[in-house]
Each structure stands twice: as C-alpha cells, then as structure tokens.
Amino acid sequence: MTDFTEANRKYFDKMATEYKDRFADSIKTLSEQTLKHRLWLSDQWLDTESGKDKDIKMLEYACGPGLISMTLAPYVSQVIGFDVSDNMIDEFNRNAKSIDISHKMIGYKADLLNTSVPDEFAEPNFTDFNMVTVSMALHHFEYPQEALQTLTKRLNQNGVFMIIDILSRSGSDHGHGEGNHEFGEAAHTVKTHGFSREDMQKLFAGAGLTKDFKYEVIPELLIFHKDEKKHNITVFIARAQRP
Ligand SMILES: C[S@@+](CC[C@H](N)C(=O)[O-])C[C@H]1O[C@@H](n2cnc3c(N)ncnc32)[C@H](O)[C@@H]1O
C-alpha cells in the first residue's frame, strides 16, 4: 500500500462508524439518483427482459458502508464490496446483515489497485462482473487512470463501469459550478478536485471502456456539515461499457 492509500485507509477507518449519520442527506440523494438512473446505467437487471434468468454480479470498489450496493442489491444476484478500510468493511457487512442480504452482499478489505493483490482475489468469484461501480472515491485514488484500467479487467465483455464523483470546476458549465469545494481535514486524502465530462470520457477510453459513454450532472446538490459549516457539492454520474 502506498503512503497516499495508507493516509486514506487511516482517515476512513476513523470515521467509518459515523459516516452514515454524518453524510445522511448526501447518501439519501445518491441512493435516489442511482435508482433513478438504473435503466440509464444498464438494461441488465434481475427484473429486466435482458437480465432476467441471468446471474448478475456487481463489484463496488472503495465501497465504504455500501450505499450503492444496498441500493442496487435487489436488482443483482450478488454484490461484492472492497475497501482499504477494515472499519468500512465492517460497516458494509453490518449493513448487509441489517437488511437481511448478507447472503448476497459481502465486503472484503483489500487494495485491489496495489500491484500485490492477494491470490484469493484473482479467483473467478472476483472477476467477470457485469457492473463495477466507484462512488465518491475516484478523487481519493492516487492514479485514477490506472485504477480504472485495473478494475476494468474485472468486468466481463459488455460490462458497465459506473462512476459517481465530484464535478470539477472546469466542468461547471454543465451544472452549478460548486465542484471545487474545500476538502478541509480530508485534503491530504484527495488527489483530484473533481472530473469534467471530458475528463471522464478520456479516463474511460484510456481503460478500454469505449462503448456508450454517458455523463449527467446530478441536479440536486450534496449537502453535508463539516467544521460546523454547511457545505454543498455538485456531483455527476457517468457510465461506459467494455466493447
Ligand atoms: C468518500 S468514501 C465513499 C464511500 C462510498 N463509496 C460512498 O459512496 O459512500 C471513500 C472510500 O474510498 C475508500 N478508499 C480510498 N482509497 C482507496 C483505495 N485505494 N482502494 C480502496 N478503497 C479506497 C475509503 O476507505 C472510503 O471508504
């Protein structure tokens, strides 16, 4: 694990238990928006014509407590979460248990972006996903392009990569233009201050995800409280597919 990833691990390990309450409003918005965009993201779900009777596997990388996993779990056969933080993975598995889906929603602690990934995570259980999702974490990765390349290898052909992240200031003409907020105490864990449509198209293409790129700015701001101040940020949702 690099020093930068270790800084992320430490920071998120500490806040894992309070994350769900602290970001409750943002989590609600992201969950609603993910559901709203479900058919925009993919047509392969357990309740759709092209997905029914199929085994639909989803990977949530840098999953935290698993908000996207919980939101999409009813529509997939299995959802696997990975995070560098042990405490986040504990939260992820606790949340799965609390809604009675721990048989199909399971989290593991690992840094899959590292060069020395444990052998067990190279097994078929951990590859051939129909969907890989990274929510509010791409800006925490040291090398976003390499991260997408590495995770794309776990997608099957036609598999969908979904990203939710902060809109960059340069991308602000697509939305509210408040993407470049202060990261405060988390600044040392952040590598990129948001991504524009062009950034995302390039990153996806650089990972070989050249099919059906889509990008939308979420009209609702994410609101949260930090250092006794109210903050809001504009986020986007994007997707592209393996040809
Ligand atoms: C802002 S939280 C987002 C959590 C969740 N995806 C969500 O949308 O609520 C960022 C997460 O990324 C994880 N993380 C940061 N760098 C990582 C890395 N290199 N590999 C795996 N997880 C990482 C952190 O531990 C943390 O749980």
Ligand as a Chemical Component Dictionary entry (heavy atoms), coordinates in Angstrom:
data_LIG
# 
_chem_comp.id                   LIG 
_chem_comp.type                 NON-POLYMER 
_chem_comp.pdbx_formal_charge   0 
_chem_comp.three_letter_code    LIG 
# 
loop_
_chem_comp_atom.comp_id 
_chem_comp_atom.atom_id 
_chem_comp_atom.alt_atom_id 
_chem_comp_atom.type_symbol 
_chem_comp_atom.charge 
_chem_comp_atom.model_Cartn_x 
_chem_comp_atom.model_Cartn_y 
_chem_comp_atom.model_Cartn_z 
_chem_comp_atom.pdbx_ordinal 
LIG C1  C1  C 0  -15.857 9.154 0.448  1  
LIG S1  S1  S 1  -15.805 7.439 0.802  2  
LIG C2  C2  C 0  -17.042 6.814 -0.326 3  
LIG C3  C3  C 0  -17.680 5.557 0.195  4  
LIG C4  C4  C 0  -18.833 5.015 -0.651 5  
LIG N1  N1  N 0  -18.379 4.552 -1.937 6  
LIG C5  C5  C 0  -19.934 6.044 -0.795 7  
LIG O1  O1  O 0  -20.281 6.425 -1.922 8  
LIG O2  O2  O -1 -20.485 6.446 0.237  9  
LIG C6  C6  C 0  -14.305 6.913 0.035  10 
LIG C7  C7  C 0  -13.960 5.465 0.306  11 
LIG O3  O3  O 0  -12.859 5.097 -0.517 12 
LIG C8  C8  C 0  -12.020 4.218 0.216  13 
LIG N2  N2  N 0  -10.709 4.223 -0.458 14 
LIG C9  C9  C 0  -9.873  5.270 -0.618 15 
LIG N3  N3  N 0  -8.808  4.898 -1.350 16 
LIG C10 C10 C 0  -8.968  3.590 -1.658 17 
LIG C11 C11 C 0  -8.218  2.638 -2.397 18 
LIG N4  N4  N 0  -7.063  2.953 -2.977 19 
LIG N5  N5  N 0  -8.702  1.384 -2.520 20 
LIG C12 C12 C 0  -9.881  1.047 -1.922 21 
LIG N6  N6  N 0  -10.628 1.894 -1.207 22 
LIG C13 C13 C 0  -10.185 3.161 -1.092 23 
LIG C14 C14 C 0  -12.058 4.774 1.612  24 
LIG O4  O4  O 0  -11.632 3.870 2.589  25 
LIG C15 C15 C 0  -13.529 5.170 1.737  26 
LIG O5  O5  O 0  -14.303 4.116 2.257  27 
# 
loop_
_chem_comp_bond.comp_id 
_chem_comp_bond.atom_id_1 
_chem_comp_bond.atom_id_2 
_chem_comp_bond.value_order 
_chem_comp_bond.pdbx_ordinal 
LIG C1  S1  SING 1  
LIG S1  C2  SING 2  
LIG S1  C6  SING 3  
LIG C2  C3  SING 4  
LIG C3  C4  SING 5  
LIG C4  N1  SING 6  
LIG C4  C5  SING 7  
LIG C5  O1  DOUB 8  
LIG C5  O2  SING 9  
LIG C6  C7  SING 10 
LIG C7  O3  SING 11 
LIG C7  C15 SING 12 
LIG O3  C8  SING 13 
LIG C8  N2  SING 14 
LIG C8  C14 SING 15 
LIG N2  C9  SING 16 
LIG N2  C13 SING 17 
LIG C9  N3  DOUB 18 
LIG N3  C10 SING 19 
LIG C10 C11 SING 20 
LIG C10 C13 DOUB 21 
LIG C11 N4  SING 22 
LIG C11 N5  DOUB 23 
LIG N5  C12 SING 24 
LIG C12 N6  DOUB 25 
LIG N6  C13 SING 26 
LIG C14 O4  SING 27 
LIG C14 C15 SING 28 
LIG C15 O5  SING 29 
# 
